[in-house]
């Protein structure tokens, strides 16, 4: 009776060094690397992945082909919530910068107007 081994054997490694004038070699055990074996769930996973990709592509194409395009003037377009939030934050930061008072010791140079 021979036992069937599934996997691939990796060659053992060798460690060589000198000890008291003699070369000593140590060999490690050769490990067995198990390879993945296909089972009945793999075709199911592939089927699910392919079906998902087809559904996303078909849904995108369907929505592009069935929607009607309508021209809108730029003044009629409302800003999105994110753009409104960013604009409000920029305005608040500009107000804070105006409140900063410069030091009294700094000198400001003004250009003299030419006459």
Secondary structure, 3 states (H helix, E strand, C coil): CCCCCCCEECCCCEEEEEECCEEEEEECCCCEECCCCCCHHHHHHHHHHHHHHHHHHHHHHHHHHHCCCCCCCHHHCCCCHHHHHHHHHHHHHHHHHHHCCCCCCCCCCCCCCCC
